[in-house]
Amino acid sequence: MAKLYTRILPAAGAIPKPGEDLTAPALWKDYMRAGEVALFCFDEATGELRNMRGVAPRSPFLQICTAVRSYFIARQLAQGLVLLHPEMFCVLYKKNGKWLETQTRTSLRRCNEGFRRALWLLQLLALTVAGLLVVLAASQVLQPKPVGWRDLASPAGFPLALLGLVLGVSTKYLVEQLRISWWARQSKAALEPLGSPGREPFYRELAKNPNLLVPLEITMQPTTITWPQPSQHEDWACALEENKFAPAGQYVIAETRTDLEFWLNPDEGVTACMVNHPSRGMWLSVFTRYEDESSFAVANKDWPGLDPHPAAKIVYLGPEASAQQVLETLRSQRPLGTRHAPTQKNFLEDYKKGWRKQIEWRRARGRTPEEIKRIDERRAAREKAASQTKP
């Protein structure tokens, strides 16, 4: 059995300033559920946003906050993260953007500190009274001469009150430790090694929550791309020119910092797109759209592990495939149908429309445990390969 106590939400464009309320609109506030607390991590030296592993986001797409099921769990999680990553601090917020507290390795600052201290004193009083009630009830059963309320006014009153305080505080501490133990037990599956059978309950639980990080709408901005592998880009461009494609411009998706260079072949009804992703590198994708809004694509990249939209079939040839192999596969395998010819006027809007259609479908359908497991296994394989190549 596993249970998710946290969810990852997009924070791009609405990152709060530690110690201050966020009154501006924010997607993460809209996505939060009643009772959840938002947790943000920041670098202590620079004040820049970090994820829970202490890593700086490489694009706005990866700027996140963590929605935690309760304030109690959020505080425990923040304490653990600060101990694990002393170079960063954690900040907690309510659903409405109100700042709750800031935890660093050396201090804890909370809003309404005076009120919280008064509340703490009232809590001590309540715990003392509760402990006294237990003592009085126990004396009725165990003592020949039961202790009564009048005894509290006698010289024995102070020891009785002290005993009640100790009993009340100890009970509270025990309950909190049981809550932490239960939380850790429910979260155990998420801490199992990547790709291991012990993570199966975690996959099933994670599949219940849609991935909200991928934006529903994208903005295409003209740019000049600096290709990390210029020779690879040149080879692909030459192959496209030889196949009667014409360049249609370079753009960057502002929300994900992904570079795209488009080439069009209206006569064959084919769009080619060279991609430069900030973390996944370069690949070439060619695709044909049809008037019934279906599509067929071929790309020289590895399969990411996610199922495609039913109307958007895609073939992955792997990163070793040449541009000519990609084009030949498209021409030989694409289905018959009335093709939607790409033009300089429609290709950008068609791309954004296709993006939105894919994300809407994925959010409505959700992810399957099998998809999440495949992604996990691929991540484990990459980490293993990276560790083996290190000297």
Rosetta blueprint (number, residue, H / E / L):
1 M L
2 A L
3 K L
4 L L
5 Y L
6 T E
7 R E
8 I E
9 L E
10 P E
11 A L
12 A L
13 G L
14 A L
15 I L
16 P L
17 K L
18 P L
19 G L
20 E L
21 D L
22 L L
23 T L
24 A L
25 P L
26 A L
27 L H
28 W H
29 K H
30 D H
31 Y H
32 M L
33 R L
34 A L
35 G L
36 E L
37 V E
38 A E
39 L E
40 F E
41 C E
42 F E
43 D E
44 E L
45 A L
46 T L
47 G L
48 E L
49 L E
50 R E
51 N L
52 M L
53 R L
54 G L
55 V L
56 A L
57 P L
58 R L
59 S L
60 P H
61 F H
62 L H
63 Q L
64 I E
65 C E
66 T E
67 A E
68 V E
69 R L
70 S L
71 Y H
72 F H
73 I H
74 A H
75 R H
76 Q H
77 L H
78 A H
79 Q H
80 G H
81 L H
82 V H
83 L H
84 L H
85 H L
86 P L
87 E L
88 M E
89 F E
90 C E
91 V E
92 L E
93 Y E
94 K L
95 K L
96 N L
97 G L
98 K L
99 W E
100 L E
101 E E
102 T E
103 Q E
104 T L
105 R L
106 T L
107 S L
108 L E
109 R E
110 R E
111 C L
112 N L
113 E H
114 G H
115 F H
116 R H
117 R H
118 A H
119 L H
120 W H
121 L H
122 L H
123 Q H
124 L H
125 L H
126 A H
127 L H
128 T H
129 V H
130 A H
131 G H
132 L H
133 L H
134 V H
135 V H
136 L H
137 A H
138 A H
139 S H
140 Q H
141 V H
142 L H
143 Q L
144 P L
145 K L
146 P L
147 V L
148 G L
149 W H
150 R H
151 D H
152 L H
153 A H
154 S L
155 P L
156 A L
157 G H
158 F H
159 P H
160 L H
161 A H
162 L H
163 L H
164 G H
165 L H
166 V H
167 L H
168 G H
169 V H
170 S H
171 T H
172 K H
173 Y H
174 L H
175 V H
176 E H
177 Q H
178 L H
179 R H
180 I H
181 S H
182 W H
183 W H
184 A H
185 R H
186 Q H
187 S L
188 K H
189 A H
190 A H
191 L H
192 E L
193 P L
194 L L
195 G L
196 S L
197 P H
198 G H
199 R H
200 E H
201 P H
202 F H
203 Y H
204 R H
205 E H
206 L H
207 A L
208 K L
209 N L
210 P L
211 N L
212 L L
213 L L
214 V L
215 P L
216 L L
217 E L
218 I L
219 T L
220 M E
221 Q E
222 P E
223 T L
224 T L
225 I L
226 T L
227 W L
228 P L
229 Q L
230 P H
231 S H
232 Q H
233 H H
234 E H
235 D H
236 W H
237 A H
238 C H
239 A H
240 L H
241 E H
242 E H
243 N L
244 K L
245 F L
246 A E
247 P E
248 A E
249 G E
250 Q E
251 Y E
252 V E
253 I E
254 A L
255 E L
256 T L
257 R L
258 T E
259 D E
260 L E
261 E E
262 F E
263 W E
264 L E
265 N E
266 P L
267 D L
268 E L
269 G L
270 V E
271 T E
272 A E
273 C E
274 M E
275 V E
276 N E
277 H E
278 P L
279 S L
280 R L
281 G E
282 M E
283 W E
284 L E
285 S E
286 V E
287 F E
288 T E
289 R E
290 Y E
291 E L
292 D L
293 E L
294 S L
295 S E
296 F E
297 A E
298 V E
299 A E
300 N L
301 K L
302 D L
303 W L
304 P L
305 G L
306 L L
307 D L
308 P L
309 H L
310 P L
311 A L
312 A E
313 K E
314 I E
315 V E
316 Y E
317 L L
318 G L
319 P L
320 E L
321 A L
322 S L
323 A H
324 Q H
325 Q H
326 V H
327 L H
328 E H
329 T H
330 L H
331 R H
332 S H
333 Q H
334 R L
335 P L
336 L L
337 G L
338 T L
339 R E
340 H E
341 A L
342 P L
343 T L
344 Q L
345 K L
346 N L
347 F H
348 L H
349 E H
350 D H
351 Y H
352 K H
353 K H
354 G H
355 W H
356 R H
357 K H
358 Q H
359 I H
360 E H
361 W H
362 R H
363 R H
364 A H
365 R H
366 G L
367 R L
368 T L
369 P H
370 E H
371 E H
372 I H
373 K H
374 R H
375 I H
376 D H
377 E H
378 R H
379 R H
380 A H
381 A H
382 R H
383 E H
384 K H
385 A H
386 A H
387 S H
388 Q H
389 T H
390 K L
391 P L
